[in-house]
Amino acid sequence: MFEELQELKGKIKPYVDKRLSEFKELGRTGKTTFDFRPFANYSYEADIFSELCFCLLTANSSALMGIKLQSLIGIEGFISMSLEELEKTISSVGHRFARQRAERIVKAREKFERIRELLSGSKEGKVIRDLLSDTCSKYKVEGFGIKEASHFLRNIGFEDVAIVDRHIFRYLKEKALLPDYKTITRRIYLEAERRLEEICQRLGMSQGELDLYIFYHKTGKVLK
């Protein structure tokens, strides 16, 4: 059933392993250099806050749009640019929600020290995910639902959370592992995550690794 993923493992494993190594380095040391070549002509340094902002920017957009903006704004820009500067930069690449995303980045600055403390604890990824996305949590990041929080955590080295975006959702439906749901609620998200966990066990992969293979299967790119 998942022969195509096994075949891809032989074809793109070095790229997937490299990306996972970048994620782990980011979580472990606080910085990494992402290199997306040959899939996209971007290479740049990122820190944990800029990665959080990347995940805010990709929501209802695309990974490539987020990569382009993360490269353009840079580590220092996410910390120091004014709201107006952020909005102008985000708008310059055609992002549909430039003002909203700029506002969310500025608000995230105010909570980041608290978030850093949360990440330094020993909690599992799924526990941290709920704290980052729950509206009743003091750690809640405006703009983070369960998918965005999962995306952020995977990108800083947590491998036990799934990113159920449209590519993953479509893949599961094609494999008849999910009904033809029209929207993704929290309940459906967790159901999809359980299905992905079953695939992980069969293929001997982590959630973070499986996501990159499915994303490549649907798009032809290893991004993040």
C-alpha positions as CSV (number, residue, x, y, z in Angstrom):
1,M,0.0,0.0,0.0
2,F,2.9,2.3,0.7
3,E,5.4,1.0,-1.8
4,E,5.8,4.5,-3.3
5,L,7.1,5.8,0.1
6,Q,9.5,2.9,0.4
7,E,10.8,3.7,-3.2
8,L,11.1,7.4,-2.3
9,K,13.2,6.5,0.7
10,G,15.9,5.1,-1.6
11,K,15.7,8.2,-3.8
12,I,15.6,11.2,-1.5
13,K,16.7,9.8,1.9
14,P,19.8,12.0,2.0
15,Y,17.7,15.2,1.6
16,V,15.2,14.1,4.2
17,D,17.9,13.1,6.6
18,K,19.6,16.5,6.1
19,R,16.4,18.4,6.8
20,L,15.8,16.4,10.0
21,S,19.3,17.1,11.0
22,E,18.7,20.8,10.5
23,F,15.6,20.6,12.6
24,K,17.4,18.8,15.4
25,E,20.3,21.3,15.4
26,L,17.8,24.2,15.6
27,G,16.1,22.7,18.6
28,R,19.4,21.7,20.3
29,T,21.5,24.8,19.7
30,G,18.9,27.5,19.0
31,K,20.2,28.1,15.4
32,T,20.7,26.2,12.1
33,T,21.4,26.9,8.5
34,F,18.6,25.6,6.2
35,D,19.7,24.7,2.7
36,F,16.7,23.9,0.4
37,R,18.7,23.3,-2.8
38,P,18.0,21.7,-5.3
39,F,14.3,22.0,-4.5
40,A,14.3,25.8,-3.9
41,N,17.2,28.2,-4.3
42,Y,17.3,29.4,-0.7
43,S,19.9,28.9,2.0
44,Y,19.9,31.0,5.2
45,E,20.3,30.9,9.0
46,A,17.3,30.6,11.3
47,D,16.7,30.7,15.0
48,I,13.8,29.4,17.0
49,F,11.8,32.6,17.0
50,S,12.2,33.1,13.3
51,E,11.0,29.5,12.9
52,L,7.9,30.3,14.9
53,C,7.3,33.2,12.6
54,F,7.8,31.0,9.6
55,C,5.0,28.8,10.8
56,L,2.7,31.8,11.3
57,L,3.5,32.9,7.7
58,T,2.8,29.5,6.1
59,A,-0.7,29.2,7.5
60,N,-3.2,29.4,4.7
61,S,-0.3,30.1,2.4
62,S,2.6,27.8,1.4
63,A,5.9,26.5,2.7
64,L,7.7,28.1,-0.2
65,M,6.1,31.5,0.6
66,G,7.2,31.1,4.2
67,I,10.8,30.2,3.2
68,K,11.0,33.2,0.9
69,L,9.9,35.5,3.6
70,Q,12.1,33.9,6.3
71,S,15.1,34.4,4.0
72,L,14.1,38.0,3.3
73,I,13.3,39.2,6.8
74,G,16.1,37.3,8.6
75,I,16.6,36.5,12.2
76,E,17.1,40.2,13.2
77,G,14.2,41.4,11.2
78,F,11.7,39.2,12.9
79,I,12.8,40.7,16.2
80,S,13.3,44.3,15.3
81,M,11.2,45.4,12.3
82,S,8.3,47.6,13.0
83,L,4.8,46.5,12.3
84,E,4.7,48.6,9.2
85,E,8.1,47.3,8.0
86,L,6.9,43.7,8.5
87,E,3.6,44.4,6.7
88,K,5.4,46.0,3.7
89,T,7.9,43.1,3.4
90,I,5.3,40.4,3.7
91,S,3.1,42.2,1.2
92,S,6.0,42.6,-1.3
93,V,6.0,38.9,-2.1
94,G,2.2,38.7,-2.6
95,H,1.1,37.3,0.8
96,R,-2.7,37.7,1.1
97,F,-2.7,38.4,4.8
98,A,0.3,40.7,5.2
99,R,-1.2,43.0,7.9
100,Q,-2.6,40.1,10.0
101,R,0.7,38.1,9.9
102,A,2.7,41.2,10.8
103,E,0.5,41.8,13.8
104,R,0.8,38.2,14.9
105,I,4.6,38.3,14.7
106,V,4.7,41.4,16.8
107,K,2.4,39.8,19.4
108,A,4.5,36.6,19.4
109,R,7.6,38.7,20.4
110,E,5.8,39.5,23.7
111,K,5.3,35.9,24.6
112,F,8.5,34.4,23.3
113,E,10.4,34.3,26.6
114,R,7.5,32.3,28.1
115,I,7.5,30.0,25.1
116,R,11.2,29.5,25.4
117,E,10.8,28.4,29.0
118,L,8.1,25.9,28.0
119,L,10.4,24.4,25.3
120,S,13.2,24.0,27.8
121,G,11.1,21.7,29.9
122,S,10.8,17.9,29.4
123,K,7.3,17.8,28.1
124,E,6.3,15.6,25.1
125,G,5.6,17.4,21.8
126,K,1.9,16.7,21.9
127,V,1.6,18.3,25.4
128,I,3.5,21.4,24.3
129,R,1.4,21.5,21.1
130,D,-1.8,21.8,23.1
131,L,-0.3,24.5,25.3
132,L,0.7,26.6,22.2
133,S,-2.7,26.2,20.5
134,D,-5.2,26.2,23.4
135,T,-7.0,29.6,23.7
136,C,-7.1,29.1,27.5
137,S,-3.3,28.5,27.8
138,K,-0.9,31.3,28.9
139,Y,1.4,30.0,26.2
140,K,-1.1,30.3,23.4
141,V,0.4,31.8,20.2
142,E,-2.1,33.9,18.2
143,G,-2.4,32.2,14.8
144,F,-1.4,28.8,16.1
145,G,-4.0,26.0,15.8
146,I,-3.0,22.4,16.2
147,K,-1.5,22.2,12.8
148,E,0.7,25.3,13.1
149,A,1.9,24.3,16.6
150,S,2.7,20.8,15.2
151,H,4.6,22.4,12.3
152,F,6.7,24.6,14.6
153,L,7.5,21.7,17.0
154,R,8.5,19.4,14.1
155,N,10.8,22.1,12.7
156,I,12.7,22.4,16.0
157,G,13.2,18.7,16.4
158,F,10.1,17.1,17.9
159,E,9.3,14.0,15.9
160,D,6.1,12.8,17.6
161,V,3.7,15.3,16.1
162,A,2.0,15.2,12.7
163,I,1.4,18.1,10.4
164,V,-1.9,17.4,8.8
165,D,-2.0,19.9,6.0
166,R,-3.9,19.6,2.7
167,H,-1.2,17.4,1.2
168,I,-1.2,14.9,4.0
169,F,-5.0,15.0,4.3
170,R,-5.4,14.3,0.6
171,Y,-2.9,11.5,0.8
172,L,-4.8,9.8,3.6
173,K,-8.1,10.1,1.7
174,E,-6.5,8.6,-1.4
175,K,-5.4,5.6,0.6
176,A,-8.9,5.3,2.1
177,L,-7.5,5.8,5.5
178,L,-9.9,8.7,6.2
179,P,-13.4,9.4,5.0
180,D,-14.0,12.3,2.6
181,Y,-14.2,15.0,5.3
182,K,-14.7,18.5,4.0
183,T,-13.0,20.3,6.9
184,I,-10.4,19.4,9.5
185,T,-11.6,19.7,13.0
186,R,-9.5,18.9,16.0
187,R,-11.2,15.5,16.3
188,I,-10.5,14.7,12.6
189,Y,-6.9,16.0,12.9
190,L,-6.2,13.6,15.8
191,E,-7.8,10.8,13.8
192,A,-5.5,11.6,10.9
193,E,-2.5,11.7,13.2
194,R,-3.4,8.2,14.5
195,R,-3.5,6.9,10.9
196,L,-0.1,8.4,10.3
197,E,1.2,6.8,13.4
198,E,0.1,3.4,12.0
199,I,2.0,4.1,8.8
200,C,5.1,5.2,10.8
201,Q,5.1,1.9,12.6
202,R,4.8,-0.1,9.4
203,L,7.6,1.8,7.6
204,G,9.9,2.4,10.6
205,M,9.7,6.2,10.4
206,S,9.0,9.0,12.8
207,Q,6.1,11.4,12.2
208,G,8.5,14.2,11.2
209,E,10.3,11.9,8.7
210,L,7.0,10.5,7.2
211,D,5.7,14.1,6.7
212,L,8.7,15.0,4.5
213,Y,8.3,11.9,2.3
214,I,4.6,12.4,1.8
215,F,5.2,16.1,1.1
216,Y,7.7,15.1,-1.6
217,H,5.3,12.5,-3.0
218,K,2.7,15.2,-3.5
219,T,4.9,18.2,-4.5
220,G,8.2,16.9,-5.7
221,K,10.1,19.0,-3.1
222,V,11.7,18.4,0.3
223,L,11.0,21.7,2.1
224,K,9.7,22.0,5.7
